[in-house]
Amino acid sequence: MYIAALGFSVLCFLGVGIYFWRSPAFSVFHPLTFYSAFHGLLFVVRPILAYAYGYQRMYYAYGFTPSDTDKLTVILASNLGFLAFSFFCLRTGGVAMQFRNSLAVQEERRRLSQIFVWVIVICGPLAAYSLMRTYSATNSVYDGLTLDKATGIAINTKSIGYLADMQLMAVSMCSLLIWLGRFRPLSFLPVAAFVLLRAGTGGRGPFVAALVSAGLFYLYEKRIRYPGLRVILGIVLLGSMFAFVGADRGAAVRNVIGFGVEDSFEARAQSDEGPLEGMDFANMEFFEYLVYVIPQRSGTYDYFLDNFQVFTEPVPRILWTGKPIGEPFRRVQLFDYGFPIGMTRSLPGEGWYALGWLGVVIWCGLWGGCLGAIYRRFANGPQTTFQTALYFVFIPTLVVAFRDGLLLSLVKQTGVYFTPIAVWYLLARYFGLPKARDIAAILQNRQRQAQAALASPGEPVQEPVRARASRALDHLPPAARRRRIALARTSAAEPAE
């Protein structure tokens, strides 16, 4: 029966993939592309490898043995979540990717790129301090953290978590520098330094997100919907880097570039470890543990109450001594039935944790519908500079959110990744830079004036529209700019005497 379920999983994945590939919405920019990659690797390919190689490490580590029914339930529930996500994602986001990039947006981006240096000045030192603080303290990475044995959550008692998270601002800054630098070789130096230092800490997700984000910017600028051979080779290289850094948690990198001291991470012997057997890819076993506990042994579900942690998590524990550990309204104590340290639930696993089979449909369908709507808004919208920056910084971070399955993970990571873009937006308003719609209005007005001049004999032909519009915007505050536009429109509407 389990072999048949694995075969059904492959057929389900291929069926959805072929339908998506033949739809107009198919592109590397669609959220379903990223969820298909996540589901295909962790819930289609890896279960087959686990069955072939007989993976047992996670069962020994967590102290549980799933029944055949538990294992079968995980395969079926993960596919149910994949179908729910795909259906609602294509339902709300079933439109083709458009490449706008109008003259107004190009002019807006040119002006915004001139003030991006101030974003680096403001956010760069904070990100660099956080990164070097983590890198140089790798030998005491758990200093100040206390493990709560009831929940398995590490509590920060001596510092503030925001200091450790500020380094994630480098993800958006590095990818945006490459985009605004028009992919010149010099623009890749910051991301190269970030990859090297971040790899030395053993963390891989952020630098992978930065590289994927830069790749999406490149494909967008080249108007390429599907990755070519070079992009595929780059993905393979990125996967190799991911596995290499994970093998010893960055110890080899630290030995090469310095600070190669003996730390708390031990290199994991992988001579007897099967392919993809480590914890980084063990969402199948994590999901099996959830099915093993809920509701068979817990007798209840969580009913999505864990999402209230979004409201308690932002408050530093150093300022709130009675802050709840983890979920503020915990109904299921997972550590009462084993030792699931470091477990991530994944989207279908979180749905099961909340409400079983129905929870899988609700949670995966809700994520798919919301992400599809975000994609539709971007694909059909004007794709201004800020919209493009937000979308291509946001999309690569989804893989981590899919793996964690928690709304909290999405809120926490996007909040940090979007901070440099928010600073950029505030600086643009401070300097009075025009928005794309204002530039488009002036360009249209100048075009109408040029056409009127050409149609009127005896009057000189006006100079190029874009040059005049560009100079007309210089040194004008937004209010004055709007008055000029309104006056020009009124003048054009009045009949000639």
C-alpha positions, 0 to 999 in steps of 0.5 A: 500500500505504501509503495502504491501511495508513493506512486500516486504521489509521483503521478499527482505531482506530474499531473499538476506540473503538466497542467501548470506548465500548459497554463498561461500562468507558468513562469519562474515568477509564479508562487506555485513554481516555488511550492512545486519545487518544495513539495517535489523535493521533500514529499515526492523524491525524498520519501522514495529515497527514505523507503529505498535506503531505510532511513531511521536516524530521525526516528531514533533521535525523536524517540518514536516509531510511526505506524504504517498508517501514520506513514501512509497518512503523511503521503496522502495529506501532503499531496492533499495540501499540494492539490489545495495549494495549487488549485487556489493559487491558480484560481487567484493567480492564473494570469500570464506574467507581464513585463511592463518596464515603461519609460515612466518606471525606467525614469523612476528607477533611475532617480531612485538608484541615485539615492540608494547609497543612503540606504546602504549608509543607514542599513549597511552598518547595522547589517554588517555589525549583526553579521560579524557579531554572529560570525565572530561568536560562532564558538559561543552561538548558544551563549545567552540561550536557555532551552525550555525542556517542555517546548524545545524552544531556545529562549534569549535571556541576555540579548535581543533577537533583533540584533541577530536578525538585522543581518538579513537586511543584507539579503535585499540590499545585495540583490537590489545593488545587483539590479540597480547596478545593471548586473555589472561585475562590481555589483556582485562584490557585496553579495559575494562577501555576504555569501562567504561570511554567512556560510562561515556561520553555518547559515544557508537560507539567507544567502540562497535567498539573496542569490535567487532574488538576484537571479529573478531580477536578471530574468525579469530584466531580460524578459525570460519566463523560464530558466535556461541551461545556465540558470539550471547549472547555477541552481545545481551549483547553489545546491552543492554549496548548500550541502557543503556548508551544511556538512560542517556548519561552516567550519571549513569556510571559517578555517579558510577565511579566519576565526577557524576556532573550535566551536559548538558545531561538530562536523557530521559524519556522513559516510553512513548517511543516505542522500537527503537524510539530514534534518534539513530535508526531514519534513516527512519525518517531522510530519509523521511525528505530528500524525503520530501525536495528533490526535491519537495521543494528544486527543485534540488539535491546536485549532490555529491558535498558534498564529496568535504568537504573531502578536507576542513574538515582537516584544523582546523577552528582556522587556517582558519577563512573563512573556509566554514561551512560544505559542501563547495558547498551547493546546498540544505539548509535543515534547510529552511524546518524544524529543522533536528538537529542531522540528519544522512543520511545513504547510501541510504539517501545520494544517494537520497540527491545527485541524487534521485533514480539514486543516490541511485543506484550509491552511494550504488553500489559504496560502495558495489563494493569498500568494496567487492574489499577490502574484496577480496584483504584481503581474497585472499592475504597473510594476513600479520600482518599489513593487518589483523590489518587494516582489522579487525580495519576497518570493525567494523567502517563501521556501523557508516559510513553506518549510516552517509552515508558520505565519510567524516565520513569514512575518518575521523574515519579510519584516527584516527583508523589507526594512531597507526597501521601507527606508528607501521609500521614506528617503524617496518621499523626503527628497521629493522624488516623483512616483512613476504615475506622476512621471507618466502623467507629465510624459503624456502631457508633453506628448500631447503638446508635441502633437499639437505643435506638429499639427499647428503650422508656423510653430516650432517643433518641441524638443524630445518629450522625455528630455523636457519631462525629465528637466521639468521634474527637477527640483520640484516638490510634489505639490508644485508638480501636481499644480503644473500638471493640472495647469498644463491640462487646463491650458490644453483643454481651452480652445485657441482664440 
